[in-house]
């Protein structure tokens, strides 16, 4: 079953976060298990962002979380955020595409 994680966070240091994301993408090439990643900015709440990350399964997401590079990225996320991020862990029960 497809699994999606939503990560909502606030930061005024998005450039630093994006640089860390670029490093993570480079160092996890061929190892990461995510199939889609989207970063979105909230139009109504300045400095508020959501990462939407899709995995083929919950187990694949946990394997991705256990990568040392993911731990390093999480530490950077905590450092540049204006508070703790919030996580939603979602099993996809229905999906459509146009």
N, C-alpha and C positions, 0 to 999 in steps of 0.2 A: 504494500500500500504506500502510495506517495506520501511524503511527509514534508511539511513546510514549517519553517521557523521564522517568526516575525521578531525583529529586534528593534525596539524603539528607544531613541536616545536624543539627548540635547547636547549640542556642542557649538561653540563659537570657533572651533579649531578644525573645521572640516577638511582643510587642505592637509593637515597632519594625518588625519584619519585616512584620507584617500591615499596618501603616500604609503602608509602602513598596509593598506589593502593591496596596493600594487606590489609591494614586497611579498606579501602573503601569496598572491596569485603566482608570482614568479617562482617562489620556493616550494609551492605545493603542486606545481605542474606535474600531471601524471599520478599524483597521490590523492588529491582531494576528491571527495565523493559527491559534491554538490553538482546539480545539473543546471541550475539557473540561479542567478543572484541579481537582485534589483535594489538599487538605492534610490529612495524617493525623499523629497523635501516637502514638508507640510507648508502649504501656501498660507495658512492662517495662524501658524505658530512659528515665529522666527527661530532659527537654529534648532528646529526639531526635525528629525529624520527617522526613516524606517528602512531597515534592511529586510528584504523578503528573500529567503534562501530556500530553494527546493532541493529535495533529496529523493532518491528512488524508494527509500524506506527509512524508518526510525533507526534501524540498525546501521545503515549507511551514515546517517547523521551523527550517531555516536562515534563511529570510526573516525569521521572527520573531526569531531570535537577532541578526540584523543591524539591528534597529530600535534607534535611539539610546536610546530609553526602556528597552529590555531591558538594554543595557549599564549604564545608571544603576542599574537594579534589581540587577543582578549585583554591582555595586560595594557596594551596601548590604548584600546578602546576605553578601558576604565580610567586611564590617565587623562585622556583628552575630553572626556565627557563632563558635563556640568552637573552630574549626579549619576546614580546607578542606572544602567540601561534596564528596560523591562523586556522579558521574553515571553512569547506565546508559542507553544508547541502544538502543532495542528496536524492531525491525520486527515488527508484529503478524502472526502466521501463522495464528492461529485466534482467534475471539472468539464467545462465546455470551452471550445475555442471557435472563434469566428473565422 
